[in-house]
């Protein structure tokens, strides 16, 4: 193989390789990407044509994906077998090949030449490899002026092949990612539609069950009171689940609105602590609230929605704390914000699951779901209510030792608007 090449020619090739590298890194359309590689390879190897063949897993053959412009319609989509072609040999052996005289070489797959009325006189081929696995082949054919392919030609084509293989794989991965995201969006829409329909359709029959069960309880004798109480309690639990689903559906549809009013976080914490005092005592848990008597923490927001967020967080803490444990609620000022903290000495959350605990329907572990129940909506609702106020919510936990849930709320609408701009920028 000839080694001759002038210094200016080498510099020009390097410049063009740098140019194509920039182009490959910025192009996400596979067709234009492959065509750019073909065009630059033709120029740098001084060839009559360059083709890119990619492996087709369905057929087990190499398929032409990019060809010289003049042969685009004829060759695009044509295939060559792995076992009876030069391209197949290069692909299966993951080694380059140079044929200075290919006119009578039996290894050439002549069906392509016949179909395109083209004669392959010389050939230089290099495998396209990603992660040590071949994905295709790039071939340069017919060195101009009946010349011979040089070691510099091989080096250039190998360099282009390395860049091209990575670029091709990146484009493929990007497409897979887009397809996966599109599928996730479709599934998310289906889930949202189900939540909205289910919460709407279940209200009427559940209302009838509750109404008739309550009516029967008033008329029934003492022997049947316990059974009717079970029905009413179960129906009320279903009612809570449906209300949670309705909140999620309204949030998805953009129907949730903030009705702002000035209210005391101190009073809200005391109110919720009193509400769950009996449930905590029954389970053997110490529930404490810590609010300042000297400094009233006032915010302007939707009291009902903040109450819902805090209620869900307290319920979550009580649910996952065993008898003899503690749950505490605290609030404090933080430079234009009010910070609310709910801490427990419960079972804690594994580190690898903490990022997903605010996802809808997510349960930390299946065995915990069976033991404690629930649909996994409480924390996602709390997050939605806090973020509706342009606040932030997070969790810190250590498995086996307990959890800390914390959310911060802007004290007024002006601060909330400023927070919204900051979060949007970030």
C-alpha positions as CSV (number, residue, x, y, z in Angstrom):
1,X,0.0,0.0,0.0
2,X,1.4,3.4,-1.0
3,X,2.5,5.8,1.8
4,X,3.0,9.0,-0.1
5,X,1.1,12.1,0.8
6,X,2.2,15.8,0.9
7,X,2.3,17.8,4.1
8,X,-0.3,20.3,2.9
9,X,-2.6,17.4,2.0
10,X,-2.3,15.9,5.5
11,X,-3.1,19.3,7.1
12,X,-6.1,19.7,4.8
13,X,-7.4,16.2,5.8
14,X,-7.0,17.0,9.5
15,X,-8.9,20.3,9.1
16,X,-11.8,18.5,7.3
17,X,-11.9,15.7,9.9
18,X,-12.2,18.4,12.6
19,X,-15.0,20.0,10.7
20,X,-16.9,16.8,10.3
21,X,-16.4,16.0,14.0
22,X,-18.2,19.2,14.9
23,X,-20.9,18.4,12.4
24,X,-21.4,14.9,13.7
25,X,-21.7,16.1,17.3
26,X,-24.5,18.6,16.4
27,X,-26.6,16.5,14.0
28,X,-29.4,14.3,15.3
29,X,-31.0,13.3,12.0
30,X,-29.6,9.9,11.0
31,X,-30.1,10.4,7.2
32,X,-28.3,13.7,7.0
33,X,-25.6,12.4,9.4
34,X,-24.8,9.4,7.2
35,X,-24.9,11.4,4.0
36,X,-22.4,13.9,5.5
37,X,-20.0,11.1,6.4
38,X,-20.3,9.7,2.9
39,X,-19.6,13.0,1.3
40,X,-16.5,13.8,3.4
41,X,-15.1,10.3,3.1
42,X,-15.4,10.5,-0.7
43,X,-13.4,13.8,-0.6
44,X,-10.7,12.7,1.8
45,X,-10.0,9.3,0.2
46,X,-10.4,10.7,-3.3
47,X,-12.9,7.9,-4.2
48,X,-15.6,7.7,-6.8
49,X,-18.0,6.7,-4.1
50,X,-18.4,5.8,-0.5
51,X,-21.2,3.8,1.0
52,X,-22.4,3.1,4.6
53,X,-24.0,-0.3,5.3
54,X,-25.7,-0.9,8.7
55,X,-26.5,-4.3,10.1
56,X,-30.2,-5.2,9.9
57,X,-31.0,-7.6,12.8
58,X,-34.3,-8.6,11.1
59,X,-32.8,-9.9,7.9
60,X,-29.3,-10.7,9.2
61,X,-27.8,-8.7,6.3
62,X,-26.0,-5.4,5.7
63,X,-28.3,-2.8,4.3
64,X,-27.1,0.3,2.3
65,X,-28.1,3.3,4.3
66,X,-26.0,6.1,2.7
67,X,-24.6,6.0,-0.8
68,X,-23.2,8.5,-3.4
69,X,-25.8,11.0,-4.5
70,X,-25.9,9.8,-8.1
71,X,-26.8,6.2,-7.0
72,X,-29.1,7.2,-4.2
73,X,-32.3,5.9,-5.7
74,X,-30.8,2.6,-7.0
75,X,-28.8,1.4,-4.0
76,X,-30.6,2.9,-1.0
77,X,-32.2,0.0,0.9
78,X,-30.4,-2.8,-1.0
79,X,-28.8,-5.5,1.1
80,X,-25.7,-7.7,0.9
81,X,-25.2,-11.1,2.6
82,X,-22.6,-11.5,5.4
83,X,-21.3,-14.8,4.0
84,X,-20.6,-13.8,0.4
85,X,-19.5,-10.2,0.3
86,X,-16.4,-8.1,1.2
87,X,-18.6,-6.0,3.5
88,X,-19.8,-9.1,5.3
89,X,-16.2,-10.3,5.8
90,X,-15.2,-6.9,7.2
91,X,-18.3,-6.9,9.5
92,X,-17.9,-10.4,10.8
93,X,-14.1,-10.2,11.3
94,X,-14.2,-6.5,12.5
95,X,-11.1,-5.8,10.4
96,X,-10.4,-3.4,7.5
97,X,-9.8,-4.7,4.0
98,X,-8.0,-3.1,1.0
99,X,-8.4,-4.4,-2.6
100,X,-6.2,-2.6,-5.1
101,X,-7.6,-4.7,-7.9
102,X,-11.1,-5.9,-7.4
103,X,-12.1,-6.4,-11.0
104,X,-11.9,-10.2,-10.8
105,X,-12.0,-10.8,-7.0
106,X,-14.6,-13.5,-6.3
107,X,-15.3,-12.1,-2.9
108,X,-17.0,-9.0,-4.4
109,X,-20.8,-9.3,-4.2
110,X,-21.5,-8.5,-7.9
111,X,-25.3,-8.3,-7.7
112,X,-25.0,-4.7,-6.6
113,X,-22.7,-3.8,-9.5
114,X,-25.2,-5.5,-11.9
115,X,-28.2,-3.6,-10.5
116,X,-26.4,-0.3,-10.6
117,X,-24.4,-0.9,-13.8
118,X,-21.3,0.0,-11.9
119,X,-17.9,-1.8,-11.7
120,X,-15.9,-2.0,-8.6
121,X,-12.3,-1.7,-9.5
122,X,-10.7,-1.0,-6.1
123,X,-12.1,-1.0,-2.5
124,X,-11.2,0.1,0.9
125,X,-13.5,-1.0,3.8
126,X,-13.6,-0.4,7.5
127,X,-16.0,-1.8,10.2
128,X,-18.2,0.6,12.3
129,X,-17.7,-0.5,15.9
130,X,-19.5,0.6,19.1
131,X,-18.6,-0.9,22.5
132,X,-16.5,-3.6,20.7
133,X,-19.5,-4.7,18.7
134,X,-19.8,-4.1,14.9
135,X,-22.9,-2.1,13.8
136,X,-22.0,-1.8,10.1
137,X,-19.3,-1.0,7.5
138,X,-18.1,2.0,5.6
139,X,-16.7,1.3,2.1
140,X,-14.8,3.5,-0.3
141,X,-14.6,2.3,-3.9
142,X,-12.6,3.1,-7.0
143,X,-9.7,5.4,-6.2
144,X,-9.7,8.2,-8.7
145,X,-7.2,8.2,-11.6
146,X,-6.7,4.4,-11.2
147,X,-4.7,5.1,-8.1
148,X,-4.1,2.9,-5.1
149,X,-5.5,3.3,-1.6
150,X,-2.8,4.4,0.8
151,X,-2.2,3.9,4.5
152,X,-3.3,7.5,4.9
153,X,-6.6,6.7,3.2
154,X,-7.0,3.8,5.6
155,X,-6.2,6.0,8.6
156,X,-8.7,8.7,7.5
157,X,-11.5,6.1,6.9
158,X,-10.8,4.5,10.3
159,X,-11.0,7.9,12.0
160,X,-14.2,8.7,10.2
161,X,-15.6,5.2,11.0
162,X,-14.8,5.7,14.7
163,X,-16.6,9.1,14.8
164,X,-19.4,7.9,12.6
165,X,-20.1,4.8,14.7
166,X,-20.4,6.8,17.9
167,X,-22.6,9.4,16.2
168,X,-24.8,6.8,14.7
169,X,-25.3,5.1,18.0
170,X,-26.0,8.4,19.7
171,X,-28.7,9.2,17.2
172,X,-30.2,5.7,17.7
173,X,-30.1,6.0,21.5
174,X,-31.7,9.5,21.2
175,X,-34.5,8.0,19.1
176,X,-35.0,5.2,21.6
177,X,-35.2,7.8,24.4
178,X,-37.7,9.9,22.5
179,X,-39.8,6.8,21.8
180,X,-39.6,5.8,25.5
181,X,-40.6,9.3,26.6
182,X,-43.5,9.3,24.2
183,X,-44.7,6.0,25.5
184,X,-44.3,7.2,29.1
185,X,-46.4,10.3,28.3
186,X,-49.1,8.1,26.7
187,X,-49.2,5.8,29.7
188,X,-49.3,8.9,32.0
189,X,-52.3,10.3,30.1
190,X,-54.0,6.9,30.4
191,X,-53.3,6.9,34.1
192,X,-54.7,10.4,34.5
193,X,-57.8,9.6,32.4
194,X,-58.4,6.5,34.6
195,X,-58.0,8.5,37.8
196,X,-60.5,11.2,36.5
197,X,-63.1,8.7,35.3
198,X,-62.8,6.4,38.3
199,X,-63.1,9.2,40.9
200,X,-66.1,10.5,39.1
201,X,-67.9,7.2,38.5
202,X,-67.4,5.9,42.0
203,X,-68.9,8.8,43.8
204,X,-72.5,8.1,43.1
205,X,-72.6,4.4,44.1
206,X,-70.5,5.0,47.1
207,X,-72.8,7.8,48.2
208,X,-75.7,5.4,48.0
209,X,-73.9,2.8,50.0
210,X,-73.0,5.3,52.8
211,X,-76.5,6.7,52.8
212,X,-78.3,3.4,53.0
213,X,-75.8,1.9,55.5
214,X,-76.3,4.9,57.8
215,X,-80.1,4.7,57.4
216,X,-80.0,0.9,58.3
217,X,-77.8,1.6,61.3
218,X,-80.4,3.9,62.8
219,X,-83.1,1.3,62.3
220,X,-81.3,-1.9,63.1
221,X,-81.1,-3.7,66.4
222,X,-77.9,-3.9,68.5
223,X,-77.0,-7.3,67.1
224,X,-76.3,-5.8,63.7
225,X,-74.6,-2.5,64.7
226,X,-71.1,-3.9,64.6
227,X,-71.5,-5.2,61.0
228,X,-73.0,-1.9,59.8
229,X,-70.2,0.0,61.5
230,X,-67.7,-2.1,59.4
231,X,-69.6,-1.2,56.2
232,X,-69.6,2.5,57.1
233,X,-65.9,2.5,58.0
234,X,-65.0,0.7,54.9
235,X,-67.1,3.1,52.8
236,X,-65.6,6.1,54.4
237,X,-62.1,4.7,53.6
238,X,-63.2,4.3,50.0
239,X,-64.5,7.9,50.1
240,X,-61.1,9.2,51.2
241,X,-59.4,7.3,48.4
242,X,-61.8,8.7,45.8
243,X,-61.3,12.2,47.2
244,X,-57.5,11.7,46.8
245,X,-58.0,10.6,43.3
246,X,-60.2,13.6,42.5
247,X,-57.6,15.9,43.9
248,X,-55.0,14.4,41.6
249,X,-57.4,14.5,38.6
250,X,-58.1,18.2,39.2
251,X,-54.4,19.0,39.5
252,X,-53.8,17.2,36.2
253,X,-56.6,19.1,34.4
254,X,-55.5,22.4,35.8
255,X,-58.7,22.9,37.7
256,X,-57.1,23.4,41.1
257,X,-57.2,27.0,42.2
258,X,-55.6,28.7,45.1
259,X,-58.0,30.7,47.3
260,X,-55.6,32.9,49.2
261,X,-56.3,34.1,52.7
262,X,-54.1,35.1,55.6
263,X,-53.9,32.3,58.2
264,X,-51.7,31.1,61.1
265,X,-49.5,28.1,60.5
266,X,-49.2,27.8,64.3
267,X,-53.0,27.3,64.6
268,X,-53.1,24.9,61.7
269,X,-50.4,22.7,63.3
270,X,-52.2,22.6,66.7
271,X,-55.5,21.8,64.9
272,X,-54.0,18.9,63.0
273,X,-52.1,17.6,66.0
274,X,-55.3,17.5,68.0
275,X,-57.1,15.8,65.2
276,X,-54.7,12.9,65.2
277,X,-54.1,12.8,69.0
278,X,-56.5,9.8,69.5
279,X,-55.1,7.9,66.6
280,X,-51.6,8.3,67.9
281,X,-52.6,7.3,71.5
282,X,-54.4,4.2,70.1
283,X,-51.2,3.1,68.3
284,X,-49.0,3.9,71.3
285,X,-47.2,6.8,69.5
286,X,-46.2,10.1,71.2
287,X,-47.4,13.0,68.9
288,X,-46.0,16.4,69.7
289,X,-46.4,19.8,68.1
290,X,-43.8,22.5,68.6
291,X,-44.9,26.0,67.7
292,X,-43.8,29.4,69.1
293,X,-46.2,31.1,71.4
294,X,-44.4,34.4,71.1
295,X,-44.2,34.6,67.3
296,X,-47.2,34.0,65.1
297,X,-46.3,32.4,61.7
298,X,-48.7,34.0,59.2
299,X,-48.8,33.1,55.5
300,X,-51.1,34.2,52.7
301,X,-52.2,31.0,50.9
302,X,-54.9,28.4,50.6
303,X,-55.5,27.1,54.1
304,X,-57.5,24.0,52.9
305,X,-54.7,22.9,50.5
306,X,-51.9,23.4,53.0
307,X,-54.0,21.6,55.6
308,X,-54.3,18.7,53.2
309,X,-50.6,18.6,52.6
310,X,-49.8,18.6,56.3
311,X,-52.5,16.1,57.1
312,X,-51.1,13.6,54.5
313,X,-47.6,14.0,55.9
314,X,-48.7,13.5,59.5
315,X,-50.8,10.4,58.4
316,X,-47.8,9.0,56.6
317,X,-45.6,9.5,59.7
318,X,-48.1,7.8,62.0
319,X,-48.7,4.9,59.5
320,X,-45.0,4.0,59.3
321,X,-44.1,4.5,62.9
322,X,-44.5,1.5,65.2
323,X,-45.8,1.5,68.8
324,X,-43.5,3.3,71.2
325,X,-42.3,5.7,68.6
326,X,-42.6,9.5,68.3
327,X,-43.9,11.9,65.7
328,X,-43.2,15.6,65.9
329,X,-44.5,18.7,64.0
330,X,-42.7,22.0,64.0
331,X,-42.7,25.3,62.2
332,X,-40.2,28.1,61.9
333,X,-39.3,31.2,59.9
334,X,-36.8,31.1,57.2
335,X,-36.1,34.5,55.4
336,X,-39.5,35.2,53.8
337,X,-40.6,31.6,54.1
338,X,-42.2,29.4,56.7
339,X,-40.6,26.0,57.1
340,X,-42.8,23.1,58.4
341,X,-41.1,19.9,59.6
342,X,-42.6,16.5,60.3
343,X,-40.2,14.1,61.9
344,X,-40.8,10.5,63.0
345,X,-38.9,7.6,64.5
346,X,-40.5,5.1,62.1
347,X,-39.1,2.5,59.7
348,X,-37.4,5.0,57.5
349,X,-36.9,4.9,53.7
350,X,-34.1,3.1,51.8
351,X,-31.7,5.5,50.2
352,X,-32.3,4.2,46.7
353,X,-36.0,4.8,46.9
354,X,-36.1,8.3,48.4
355,X,-36.2,10.1,45.1
356,X,-39.4,8.3,44.1
357,X,-41.5,8.6,47.3
358,X,-43.4,11.6,45.9
359,X,-44.4,9.7,42.7
360,X,-48.1,8.8,42.4
361,X,-49.0,5.2,43.4
362,X,-45.4,4.6,44.5
363,X,-45.0,2.3,47.5
364,X,-41.6,1.9,49.1
365,X,-41.7,-1.9,49.3
366,X,-44.4,-4.4,48.6
367,X,-44.3,-6.0,52.0
368,X,-44.9,-2.6,53.6
369,X,-47.9,-2.0,51.3
370,X,-49.4,-5.2,52.5
371,X,-48.8,-4.4,56.1
372,X,-49.8,-0.7,56.1
373,X,-52.1,-0.4,53.2
374,X,-52.7,2.7,51.1
375,X,-52.5,3.6,47.4
376,X,-49.4,5.7,47.5
377,X,-51.2,9.0,46.8
378,X,-50.7,10.9,50.1
379,X,-47.2,12.2,49.5
380,X,-47.8,13.0,45.8
381,X,-50.9,15.1,46.9
382,X,-48.8,16.9,49.6
383,X,-46.2,17.7,46.9
384,X,-48.8,19.0,44.5
385,X,-50.4,21.2,47.2
386,X,-47.0,22.7,48.3
387,X,-45.8,23.3,44.7
388,X,-49.1,24.9,43.9
389,X,-48.0,27.6,46.3
390,X,-44.5,27.8,44.7
391,X,-43.1,26.1,47.7
392,X,-40.6,23.2,48.0
393,X,-40.9,19.8,49.7
394,X,-38.3,17.2,50.4
395,X,-37.4,14.2,52.6
396,X,-34.4,13.1,54.6
397,X,-34.5,9.6,55.9
398,X,-32.4,6.8,57.3
399,X,-33.7,3.2,57.0
400,X,-34.6,1.8,60.4
401,X,-34.2,5.2,62.2
402,X,-37.0,7.4,60.9
403,X,-37.7,10.2,58.4
404,X,-37.9,14.0,58.2
405,X,-40.3,15.6,55.8
406,X,-40.0,19.3,55.3
407,X,-41.8,21.9,53.1
408,X,-41.2,25.6,52.7
409,X,-43.9,28.1,51.8
410,X,-43.5,31.7,50.7
411,X,-45.2,34.0,53.3
412,X,-47.1,36.1,50.8
413,X,-48.1,36.3,47.1
414,X,-45.2,38.6,46.2
415,X,-42.7,36.2,47.6
416,X,-44.5,33.3,45.9
417,X,-44.2,35.0,42.5
418,X,-40.5,35.6,43.1
419,X,-40.0,32.0,44.0
420,X,-41.9,30.9,40.9
421,X,-39.5,32.9,38.7
422,X,-36.5,31.4,40.5
423,X,-37.8,27.8,40.2
424,X,-38.7,28.4,36.5
425,X,-35.2,29.7,35.7
426,X,-33.6,26.7,37.5
